[in-house]
Amino acid sequence: MLNENLKAIRKTKGLSQEELAIKLNVVRQTVSKWEQGRSVPDAELLLSLSEVLETPVSTLLGETVAEPEPDALKALSEKLEVLNLQLARQRELRRKLLHGLCIALCAGVVLAFGVLFTVGSPYMAWNYQDPETAVMGTALHAMEWLFVRAAPVLLIGAAAGAFLTRRRT
């Protein structure tokens, strides 16, 4: 909600992200992250943002408040904390998903190598005088050839991805 309101209000005031960033003494990328919903400003910046845009903080956050709360800064910080927790949960979910995919890719490559090693290449003994058998045998050989050359790269990349996306404590 904050990101959509911020973008709309900034545009109605005729400010670019760069101009708003200069007025707030932040970089343009920070304003961009706020507008994309990838981060939220802290309480002080939110107050500065409200002053620069000449808009109440409650409007930026998507609420209309009839009367100002006596402890508005505390309420504002609680709302920002909830937003930060939601962003942290999204990042953790993406990390877990990517970690699981990397581990599954490692397991798939190892399993495929195991199957190829166990089964061998039975198509090598086929009768290649028959055109259909020749085409199928050639296709299987090409797939096996590509897999054997690409699999080590995939395995190393997936192992590195699993290592880099592990949970750090």
MARNU-783387 format. One line per 4 residues: number of its first residue (from 1); their letters; for each residue z, y, x of C-alpha. Coordinates in nm, 2 decimals, decimal comma. Example, Ala and Ser with C-alpha at 12.3 -4.5 7.8 and 13.67 -1.06 7.14 Angstrom:
BEGIN
1	AS	0,78/-0,45/1,23  0,71/-0,11/1,37
END
This chain:
BEGIN
1	MLNE	0,00/0,00/0,00  0,09/0,24/0,28  -0,23/0,18/0,46  -0,45/0,25/0,16
5	NLKA	-0,25/0,56/0,06  -0,26/0,70/0,41  -0,63/0,66/0,44  -0,70/0,81/0,10
9	IRKT	-0,47/1,11/0,16  -0,60/1,17/0,51  -0,96/1,18/0,38  -0,87/1,41/0,09
13	KGLS	-0,71/1,65/0,34  -1,04/1,64/0,54  -0,88/1,50/0,86  -1,03/1,24/1,09
17	QEEL	-0,82/0,97/1,25  -0,84/1,16/1,58  -0,73/1,49/1,43  -0,43/1,32/1,25
21	AIKL	-0,34/1,14/1,57  -0,34/1,47/1,77  -0,11/1,63/1,51  0,13/1,34/1,53
25	NVVR	0,11/1,30/1,92  -0,02/0,95/1,90  -0,35/0,78/1,99  -0,63/0,74/1,74
29	QTVS	-0,59/0,36/1,76  -0,24/0,39/1,62  -0,36/0,57/1,31  -0,64/0,31/1,28
33	KWEQ	-0,38/0,02/1,29  -0,17/0,19/1,02  -0,48/0,23/0,80  -0,58/-0,13/0,86
37	GRSV	-0,23/-0,25/0,77  -0,18/-0,41/1,11  0,13/-0,20/1,18  0,34/0,07/1,02
41	PDAE	0,49/0,39/1,15  0,86/0,41/1,23  1,08/0,63/1,01  1,05/0,94/1,23
45	LLLS	0,67/0,92/1,24  0,65/0,85/0,87  0,85/1,18/0,81  0,61/1,36/1,05
49	LSEV	0,32/1,20/0,87  0,44/1,32/0,54  0,48/1,68/0,68  0,14/1,69/0,84
53	LETP	-0,03/1,55/0,52  0,19/1,77/0,30  0,27/1,46/0,09  0,61/1,31/0,00
57	VSTL	0,70/0,99/0,18  0,74/0,82/-0,15  0,37/0,89/-0,23  0,27/0,75/0,11
61	LGET	0,46/0,44/0,03  0,31/0,41/-0,31  0,60/0,51/-0,53  0,68/0,82/-0,73
65	VAEP	1,04/0,91/-0,72  1,18/1,14/-0,99  1,46/1,28/-0,77  1,52/1,25/-0,40
69	EPDA	1,77/0,98/-0,30  2,07/1,10/-0,10  2,01/0,83/0,16  1,63/0,85/0,17
73	LKAL	1,61/0,77/0,54  1,80/0,44/0,50  1,58/0,34/0,20  1,27/0,43/0,40
77	SEKL	1,38/0,23/0,70  1,45/-0,07/0,47  1,10/-0,05/0,33  0,95/-0,03/0,68
81	EVLN	1,16/-0,33/0,78  1,02/-0,53/0,50  0,67/-0,43/0,60  0,73/-0,52/0,96
85	LQLA	0,87/-0,86/0,86  0,56/-0,93/0,65  0,34/-0,84/0,94  0,54/-1,07/1,17
89	RQRE	0,52/-1,36/0,93  0,14/-1,32/0,91  0,11/-1,31/1,29  0,33/-1,62/1,32
93	LRRK	0,13/-1,81/1,06  -0,20/-1,73/1,25  -0,04/-1,84/1,57  0,07/-2,17/1,42
97	LLHG	-0,27/-2,23/1,27  -0,45/-2,16/1,60  -0,21/-2,38/1,79  -0,26/-2,67/1,55
101	LCIA	-0,64/-2,63/1,57  -0,63/-2,64/1,95  -0,41/-2,95/1,95  -0,63/-3,12/1,69
105	LCAG	-0,94/-3,04/1,91  -0,77/-3,19/2,22  -0,69/-3,50/2,02  -1,04/-3,53/1,88
109	VVLA	-1,20/-3,50/2,22  -0,97/-3,76/2,37  -1,02/-3,99/2,07  -1,40/-3,95/2,10
113	FGVL	-1,39/-4,03/2,47  -1,18/-4,34/2,39  -1,43/-4,46/2,13  -1,72/-4,41/2,37
117	FTVG	-1,54/-4,59/2,64  -1,45/-4,88/2,42  -1,78/-4,92/2,23  -2,00/-4,83/2,53
121	SPYM	-2,37/-4,76/2,46  -2,49/-5,05/2,23  -2,82/-4,87/2,17  -2,93/-4,94/2,53
125	AWNY	-3,00/-5,30/2,43  -3,21/-5,21/2,13  -3,58/-5,29/2,11  -3,75/-4,96/2,17
129	QDPE	-4,10/-5,10/2,07  -4,01/-5,02/1,71  -4,06/-4,64/1,65  -3,76/-4,60/1,42
133	TAVM	-3,53/-4,78/1,66  -3,67/-4,57/1,95  -3,61/-4,24/1,77  -3,25/-4,34/1,66
137	GTAL	-3,17/-4,47/2,01  -3,30/-4,15/2,18  -3,10/-3,94/1,93  -2,78/-4,13/2,00
141	HAME	-2,83/-4,11/2,37  -2,89/-3,73/2,35  -2,57/-3,68/2,15  -2,37/-3,89/2,39
145	WLFV	-2,52/-3,71/2,69  -2,43/-3,37/2,54  -2,08/-3,48/2,44  -2,00/-3,61/2,78
149	RAAP	-2,10/-3,28/2,94  -1,95/-3,05/2,68  -1,63/-3,24/2,61  -1,45/-3,15/2,94
153	VLLI	-1,51/-2,78/2,88  -1,39/-2,82/2,52  -1,08/-3,01/2,63  -0,98/-2,76/2,89
157	GAAA	-1,04/-2,47/2,65  -0,84/-2,64/2,37  -0,56/-2,73/2,61  -0,55/-2,37/2,74
161	GAFL	-0,55/-2,24/2,38  -0,26/-2,48/2,29  -0,07/-2,36/2,59  -0,13/-1,99/2,52
165	TRRR	-0,04/-2,02/2,15  0,28/-2,22/2,20  0,60/-2,08/2,06  0,78/-1,87/2,32
169	T	1,16/-1,85/2,31
END
